[in-house]
Amino acid sequence: MTKKNARSSGILLHITSLPSKEGIGTLGKNAFSFCDWLKKSGQTLWQVLPLGPTGYGDSPYASFSTFAGNPLLIDTADLVSRGWAKKADTAVPDYIKPSGKIDYGAVVWWKLPVLYKCAAFFLTSAQDEDKKLFETFKKKNRYWLDDFALYTSIKKYYDAEASEKKVEGAASRWNEFWPGGLARHDESALNEWTAGHREELEQIKVIQFFFFSQWDSLKKYAGENGIRIIGDIPIFVAADSADLWANKKFFQINQKTLALKAQAGVPPDYFSSTGQLWGNPLYDWKKLKEDGYSWWVKRIEHMMKLTDIVRIDHFRGFEAYWKVGAVEKTAVNGKWVKGPGKELFNVIKKKCPRAEIIAEDLGLITKKVARLRDDCGFPGMKILQFAFNDQPWTEESAGNLYLPDNFETDNCVVYTGTHDNNTTVGALKENPPLYRQNIVSYLGLDPSLSEEQICSALIECAMKSRARYCIIPLQDVLNVSSDGRMNVPSASGGNWAWKLDELPDLSAAKRLAALVKEYDRINSL
């Protein structure tokens, strides 16, 4: 068991980016091998992105469920080794490429039908002991699993119907295209659907059992090797989700027409001059409060079973959130609305006393947001790429709060960059020359150094800083350029696709291990 408050460091790498013959990273052998590499690197933290099932755009921040696992991350070879699938059913076709970026369309086309076939095999042929484990899993997770299975089954049917009729966008608009009773989550309509789709519903639940069985094995192995996993959840849920469909009373939605009353976003910022229009439903915090914030408590409890630490994306939305009209096309015409504040986290701390939370406090952070973060005792985030710009260095620049000299506390997490940033090498190559010059000047480097050498110096700067936690994207450790960027905010496609062709070598591990030792980021086991 690692010391909770010791100086620690780790790597940001989502499961999808692991090398795999299945065209996308999985919870299989290479995930365990990456734990071995982390241990050799002296790292004690592994940060991943949200683990939920992804839809259009492939974003882990727009999931069909905040509780379910992403079926695409299931390792089919592991299913075979457990006796839960036939090898012949899991053969990977030639159009699935083991190297290069993820082709989500191809992976979904191949893998989802395979997983249903594996689930059917499990239900008929698994050992009795394994079937008992499945029954236990269903009972423990009934509070979300039943609704998720129903949502997935109904969605699968009506998405296919909409596709045949070529109704654009219908796949994400259940509130418009599902029959009234199903859309309203009426018990009689759901009972009728269940009676006609029992086998499919069980298969969907088996697929979730596959995911959580594999995740539990990986989580246990990581812990045995001194590695704590940092999970991630977005503050909001997707409009196309079982979360909204089954819990409408907790959201700003017209309970009769089922249309969203408003949507989430952020105002114009560093990433976009028109802001970011997310389209997520907004919470009805009054209704959540009346219910004792039980839905949020369950969400955090669930995450703490899966991870050791949870990062909550867009933390500032708990102090005040950007409310945009449901029909707006950009996020410019919005307004700030008061959020639940510390009251929510007081309840969470009481109900989940062991929960350790990181606040993603980026963007427009006011004194009130900072006070909420500090009053809750949550570490915030410091992004080294945000410490520099392409303007002449001034006294104001020297006061940038993302510069390590200005970290006001050690209760923070320092990153060279996040999944929303370019890689550091990419940023150095693509930003105007003054951006690079400012970094070189601040770090006292030789101006003739390569982008890769400057990236290494920034990693060392992060390790050296007073921040309790230091997280480095693996792309920066490996000096990957812009083609390794995970996400360009507001871009409509091409995101989340970077994948390793092979695991990093021992030379990279040795470099990190040396930094860990030099800057005392070694946790005691």
C-alpha positions in Angstrom: 0.0 0.0 0.0 1.5 3.3 -1.0 1.5 6.4 1.2 -1.4 8.6 0.2 0.4 11.9 0.7 3.9 11.0 -0.4 5.5 12.7 -3.4 4.5 10.6 -6.4 4.8 10.5 -10.1 3.1 8.6 -12.9 2.1 8.3 -16.5 -1.0 9.4 -18.4 -2.0 6.8 -20.9 -5.5 5.7 -21.8 -6.2 1.9 -22.2 -7.1 2.5 -25.9 -3.5 3.6 -26.6 -1.9 0.3 -25.5 -0.5 -1.8 -28.3 -2.9 -4.6 -29.4 -3.7 -6.9 -32.3 -7.3 -6.1 -31.8 -6.9 -2.6 -33.3 -7.5 -0.8 -30.0 -5.8 -1.1 -26.6 -7.4 -3.7 -24.3 -7.3 -4.9 -20.7 -5.2 -7.9 -21.8 -1.6 -8.9 -21.6 -0.1 -5.5 -22.6 -2.0 -3.7 -19.9 -0.3 -5.9 -17.3 3.1 -5.5 -19.1 2.6 -1.7 -18.9 2.2 -2.1 -15.1 5.6 -3.9 -15.1 7.1 -1.0 -17.1 5.7 1.5 -14.7 7.3 -0.3 -11.8 10.7 -0.4 -13.6 10.3 3.3 -14.2 9.8 4.0 -10.5 6.2 5.3 -11.2 3.5 4.7 -8.7 0.5 6.4 -10.6 -1.2 5.4 -13.8 -3.8 7.9 -15.0 -6.4 6.8 -17.5 -9.4 8.6 -19.2 -13.0 7.7 -18.5 -13.8 4.0 -19.0 -17.4 4.2 -20.2 -18.7 2.9 -23.6 -18.2 5.6 -26.3 -20.4 6.6 -29.1 -20.3 9.1 -32.0 -17.0 10.9 -32.0 -15.4 8.1 -29.9 -14.9 10.5 -26.9 -14.5 8.9 -23.5 -16.1 12.1 -22.2 -19.4 11.3 -24.0 -20.4 7.9 -22.8 -23.6 5.9 -23.0 -23.2 5.3 -19.2 -21.2 6.8 -16.4 -21.3 3.4 -14.7 -20.8 0.9 -17.5 -17.4 -0.2 -19.0 -16.4 0.2 -22.6 -16.8 -3.2 -24.4 -14.1 -2.2 -26.9 -11.5 -2.5 -24.1 -12.3 -6.1 -23.4 -9.5 -8.5 -24.4 -10.9 -11.4 -26.4 -7.8 -13.5 -26.0 -8.3 -13.3 -22.2 -11.9 -14.4 -22.6 -10.7 -17.5 -24.4 -8.1 -18.3 -21.7 -10.8 -18.0 -19.0 -13.0 -20.5 -20.9 -15.6 -17.8 -21.6 -15.3 -17.8 -25.4 -14.3 -20.0 -28.3 -11.0 -19.1 -30.0 -12.6 -19.6 -33.4 -15.2 -16.9 -32.6 -12.5 -14.3 -31.7 -10.3 -14.5 -34.8 -9.2 -11.0 -35.7 -9.9 -10.2 -39.4 -7.3 -8.8 -41.8 -8.9 -5.4 -41.9 -8.2 -4.8 -38.2 -4.7 -3.3 -38.2 -2.5 -4.0 -35.2 -0.3 -0.9 -35.8 -1.1 2.8 -36.5 -4.0 4.8 -35.3 -7.3 3.3 -34.1 -9.9 2.8 -36.8 -12.9 3.0 -34.5 -15.4 2.2 -37.3 -13.6 -1.0 -38.2 -13.1 -2.0 -34.5 -16.8 -1.5 -33.7 -17.9 -3.3 -36.8 -15.8 -6.4 -35.9 -15.7 -6.5 -32.1 -19.2 -5.8 -30.9 -20.8 -8.8 -32.7 -17.9 -10.9 -31.5 -18.6 -9.9 -27.9 -22.3 -10.8 -28.3 -21.2 -14.2 -29.6 -18.8 -14.7 -26.7 -21.6 -13.7 -24.3 -23.9 -16.2 -25.8 -21.3 -18.9 -25.4 -20.7 -17.9 -21.8 -24.4 -18.2 -21.0 -24.6 -21.8 -22.4 -21.1 -23.2 -21.7 -19.3 -21.4 -18.8 -18.5 -23.3 -15.7 -21.1 -23.2 -12.9 -18.7 -21.3 -10.7 -18.2 -18.6 -13.3 -22.0 -18.4 -13.8 -22.4 -17.8 -10.0 -19.9 -15.0 -10.3 -22.0 -13.5 -13.0 -25.1 -13.7 -10.9 -23.3 -12.0 -8.0 -22.1 -9.3 -10.4 -25.7 -8.7 -11.6 -27.0 -8.3 -8.0 -24.3 -6.0 -6.9 -24.7 -3.7 -9.9 -28.4 -3.9 -10.4 -28.7 -0.2 -9.5 -27.3 0.8 -12.9 -26.9 -2.5 -14.9 -30.6 -3.2 -15.6 -31.3 0.3 -17.0 -28.0 0.2 -19.0 -28.9 -3.2 -20.6 -32.4 -1.9 -21.5 -31.1 1.3 -22.9 -28.5 -0.5 -25.0 -31.0 -3.0 -26.3 -33.6 -0.4 -27.2 -31.0 1.9 -28.7 -29.6 -0.9 -30.8 -33.0 -1.6 -32.3 -34.0 2.0 -33.0 -30.6 3.1 -34.2 -30.7 0.3 -36.8 -34.2 1.4 -37.8 -33.1 5.1 -38.1 -30.1 4.0 -40.2 -32.4 2.1 -42.6 -34.6 5.1 -43.0 -31.5 7.4 -43.3 -32.8 9.7 -40.5 -29.7 11.8 -39.8 -28.9 12.2 -36.1 -31.7 9.9 -34.9 -29.2 7.6 -33.2 -28.6 10.1 -30.4 -32.1 11.4 -30.1 -33.9 8.7 -28.1 -36.3 11.4 -26.8 -37.6 12.0 -30.3 -37.5 8.6 -32.0 -38.3 6.0 -29.4 -41.9 5.1 -28.8 -43.4 7.2 -26.0 -43.6 4.5 -23.3 -40.0 3.4 -23.8 -38.7 7.0 -24.0 -40.5 7.8 -20.8 -39.0 4.8 -19.0 -42.6 3.5 -18.3 -42.6 0.3 -16.3 -45.2 -1.4 -18.5 -43.4 -0.6 -21.7 -40.1 -1.8 -20.3 -41.6 -5.0 -19.0 -43.0 -5.7 -22.5 -39.6 -5.0 -24.0 -37.8 -7.2 -21.5 -40.2 -10.1 -22.2 -39.3 -10.0 -25.9 -35.5 -9.5 -25.5 -34.4 -11.5 -22.5 -31.6 -13.3 -24.2 -30.1 -10.0 -25.6 -30.4 -8.3 -22.3 -28.5 -11.1 -20.6 -25.8 -10.9 -23.2 -25.4 -7.2 -22.6 -25.0 -7.9 -18.9 -22.5 -10.6 -19.6 -20.4 -8.2 -21.7 -20.3 -5.9 -18.8 -19.3 -8.8 -16.5 -16.4 -9.4 -19.0 -15.2 -5.8 -18.7 -15.3 -5.6 -14.9 -13.8 -9.0 -14.4 -10.8 -8.0 -16.6 -10.6 -4.5 -15.0 -10.6 -6.0 -11.5 -7.7 -8.3 -12.4 -5.7 -5.4 -13.8 -6.5 -3.2 -10.8 -5.4 -5.9 -8.4 -2.2 -6.5 -10.3 -1.4 -2.8 -10.4 -1.9 -2.5 -6.6 0.3 -5.5 -6.0 3.0 -3.7 -7.8 2.6 -0.4 -5.9 0.7 1.4 -8.7 -2.3 3.5 -7.9 -4.8 4.1 -10.7 -6.2 7.6 -11.3 -9.6 7.4 -12.9 -11.5 10.2 -14.6 -15.1 11.2 -14.8 -16.7 14.2 -16.7 -18.9 16.4 -14.5 -21.8 16.0 -17.0 -23.3 12.9 -18.6 -24.2 12.6 -22.3 -27.6 13.3 -23.7 -27.4 10.0 -25.4 -27.0 8.0 -22.2 -28.8 5.6 -19.9 -28.0 8.1 -17.1 -30.3 10.7 -18.5 -32.9 8.3 -19.8 -33.3 6.5 -16.4 -32.9 9.5 -14.1 -34.7 12.4 -15.9 -35.9 13.9 -12.6 -32.3 14.9 -11.8 -31.8 16.9 -15.1 -33.0 20.1 -16.7 -35.3 18.4 -19.1 -38.9 18.9 -20.0 -40.6 16.0 -18.3 -43.4 15.9 -20.8 -41.7 16.5 -24.2 -38.4 15.1 -23.0 -36.5 17.9 -24.8 -33.5 19.5 -23.0 -34.3 22.8 -21.5 -30.6 23.9 -21.8 -27.2 22.4 -22.5 -23.7 22.6 -21.0 -20.6 24.2 -22.4 -17.9 26.7 -21.6 -17.5 30.3 -22.8 -14.7 31.4 -25.2 -11.3 30.3 -23.9 -7.8 29.2 -24.7 -9.1 26.4 -27.0 -11.9 28.1 -28.8 -13.0 31.7 -29.7 -16.7 30.7 -29.7 -16.4 28.6 -26.5 -17.2 24.9 -26.4 -20.8 23.7 -26.9 -20.9 20.3 -25.3 -24.6 19.6 -25.6 -24.8 17.7 -22.3 -27.9 17.9 -20.2 -27.6 20.1 -17.1 -28.4 18.9 -13.6 -31.4 20.0 -11.6 -29.4 20.5 -8.5 -32.5 21.3 -6.4 -33.9 17.8 -7.2 -30.5 16.2 -6.5 -30.3 17.9 -3.2 -33.8 16.8 -2.2 -32.7 13.2 -2.9 -29.6 13.7 -0.7 -27.3 13.8 -3.8 -27.7 10.0 -3.9 -27.0 9.7 -7.6 -23.7 11.5 -7.3 -22.8 9.5 -4.2 -23.3 6.3 -6.1 -21.2 7.6 -9.0 -18.2 8.3 -6.7 -18.7 5.1 -4.8 -18.6 3.2 -8.1 -15.4 5.0 -9.2 -13.6 4.3 -6.0 -14.2 0.6 -6.5 -12.5 0.9 -9.9 -9.7 3.3 -9.1 -7.6 4.7 -6.2 -8.0 8.3 -7.1 -10.7 10.0 -9.2 -10.1 13.2 -11.3 -13.4 15.1 -11.9 -13.3 17.0 -15.2 -14.6 20.6 -15.2 -14.6 21.0 -11.5 -15.4 24.7 -11.8 -19.0 23.7 -12.8 -19.7 22.8 -9.2 -19.2 26.4 -8.2 -21.0 27.8 -11.3 -21.8 26.3 -14.7 -22.2 27.8 -18.1 -25.8 27.4 -19.2 -26.5 27.7 -22.9 -29.9 27.6 -24.6 -30.9 24.2 -26.0 -31.1 25.5 -29.6 -27.9 27.6 -29.6 -25.2 26.7 -32.2 -22.2 28.0 -30.2 -21.5 28.5 -26.5 -21.1 32.3 -26.8 -24.7 33.2 -25.6 -24.6 31.5 -22.2 -24.7 32.6 -18.6 -23.1 31.5 -15.3 -25.5 29.7 -12.9 -24.7 28.8 -9.3 -23.8 25.2 -8.7 -24.1 23.0 -5.5 -20.8 24.2 -4.1 -19.3 22.6 -1.0 -22.6 21.1 0.1 -22.3 18.3 -2.5 -18.8 17.4 -1.4 -19.7 17.5 2.2 -22.2 14.8 1.5 -19.7 12.8 -0.7 -17.0 13.0 2.0 -19.5 11.7 4.6 -20.8 8.9 2.5 -17.4 8.1 0.8 -14.8 9.0 3.4 -12.0 7.2 1.6 -12.6 9.0 -1.7 -9.5 10.8 -3.0 -10.4 13.4 -5.6 -8.4 15.6 -8.0 -10.1 18.8 -9.2 -9.6 19.6 -12.9 -9.5 23.3 -12.3 -8.5 24.6 -15.7 -10.2 27.3 -17.8 -11.8 30.4 -16.3 -11.0 29.9 -12.6 -12.4 32.6 -10.3 -11.5 33.2 -6.6 -14.8 31.4 -5.7 -13.8 28.3 -7.7 -10.3 28.3 -6.1 -11.9 28.7 -2.7 -14.2 25.7 -3.3 -11.3 23.6 -4.4 -9.2 24.6 -1.4 -12.0 24.3 1.1 -12.6 20.8 -0.1 -8.9 20.0 0.2 -8.7 18.8 -3.4 -5.4 19.1 -5.4 -5.8 21.2 -8.5 -3.9 20.9 -11.8 -0.8 22.7 -13.1 -0.1 22.5 -16.8 3.4 23.5 -17.8 2.4 24.2 -21.4 0.0 26.9 -20.0 3.0 28.6 -18.3 4.3 29.9 -21.6 2.9 31.8 -24.6 4.2 33.3 -27.8 4.3 36.9 -26.4 7.4 38.7 -25.1 8.3 37.8 -21.6 7.0 40.4 -19.1 6.6 40.9 -15.4 3.0 39.6 -15.8 4.3 36.5 -17.6 6.6 35.8 -14.7 3.6 35.7 -12.4 1.9 32.9 -14.4 0.4 30.5 -11.8 1.4 27.5 -14.0 5.1 28.3 -13.6 6.6 26.0 -11.0 8.1 28.9 -9.1 4.6 30.2 -8.5 2.9 27.0 -7.3 1.2 28.3 -4.1 1.0 24.8 -2.5 2.3 21.3 -2.9 -1.3 20.1 -2.9 -1.5 20.0 -6.7 -0.8 17.8 -9.7 1.7 19.0 -12.3 1.5 17.9 -15.9 3.6 18.8 -18.9 0.3 18.6 -20.8 -3.1 16.8 -20.8 -5.1 14.8 -23.3 -6.5 18.2 -24.6 -3.1 19.6 -25.3 -0.8 19.0 -28.1 2.2 16.9 -27.2 5.1 18.9 -25.8 7.3 18.2 -28.8 4.4 19.1 -31.1 3.7 22.3 -29.3 7.4 23.3 -29.5 7.4 22.6 -33.3 4.1 24.2 -34.2 3.9 27.3 -31.9 5.7 30.5 -32.9 9.4 30.7 -32.1 8.8 33.0 -29.1 7.0 30.2 -27.3 10.1 28.0 -27.5 12.3 30.9 -26.6 10.3 31.6 -23.4 10.7 28.0 -22.3 14.4 28.0 -23.0 14.9 31.3 -21.1 12.9 30.1 -18.1 14.7 26.8 -17.8 18.1 28.3 -18.6 18.7 26.0 -21.5 21.0 26.2 -24.5 18.9 27.7 -27.3 20.4 25.2 -29.8 18.8 22.2 -28.1 16.3 20.2 -30.0 12.6 20.0 -29.3 13.1 16.6 -27.9 15.8 17.8 -25.5 13.6 20.7 -24.3 10.7 18.3 -23.8 13.0 16.2 -21.5 13.9 19.4 -19.6 10.3 20.2 -19.0 9.7 16.7 -17.7 12.5 17.2 -15.3 11.1 20.6 -14.3 7.8 18.9 -13.5 9.5 16.2 -11.5 11.5 18.8 -9.6 8.5 21.0 -8.7 6.9 21.1 -5.3 3.7 19.5 -6.6 2.8 16.4 -4.7 1.8 14.5 -7.8 3.6 14.7 -11.2 1.9 13.1 -14.2 3.6 12.9 -17.6 1.7 11.9 -20.8 3.6 8.9 -22.2 3.8 10.8 -25.6 6.1 13.3 -23.9 8.2 10.5 -22.3 8.7 9.1 -25.8 9.1 12.5 -27.5 6.1 11.9 -29.8 5.2 14.8 -32.1 1.8 16.2 -33.0 0.6 12.9 -34.5 0.4 11.6 -30.9 -2.1 14.2 -29.8 -5.2 12.6 -28.2 -7.8 15.4 -28.6 -8.3 18.7 -30.2 -11.2 20.3 -28.3 -14.2 21.2 -30.5 -12.8 19.2 -33.4 -15.5 16.9 -34.9 -13.4 13.9 -35.7 -9.9 12.3 -35.7 -9.5 12.4 -31.9 -8.7 9.7 -29.4 -7.0 7.5 -32.0 -3.3 7.5 -31.0 -2.0 4.0 -30.2 1.4 2.6 -29.4 2.8 0.0 -31.9 4.8 -1.5 -29.0 5.4 -0.9 -25.3 8.1 1.6 -24.4 11.6 0.2 -23.9 13.7 0.0 -20.8 15.8 3.0 -21.7 12.8 5.3 -21.2 12.1 3.5 -17.9 15.6 4.1 -16.7 15.4 7.8 -17.5 12.2 8.2 -15.5 13.6 6.0 -12.6 16.6 8.3 -12.4 14.4 11.4 -12.1 12.2 9.7 -9.5 15.2 9.0 -7.4 16.8 12.4 -7.9 13.7 14.4 -7.0 12.4 12.1 -4.2 9.2 10.8 -5.9 9.5 7.4 -4.4 6.5 6.0 -2.5 7.2 3.5 0.3 5.3 0.2 -0.2 
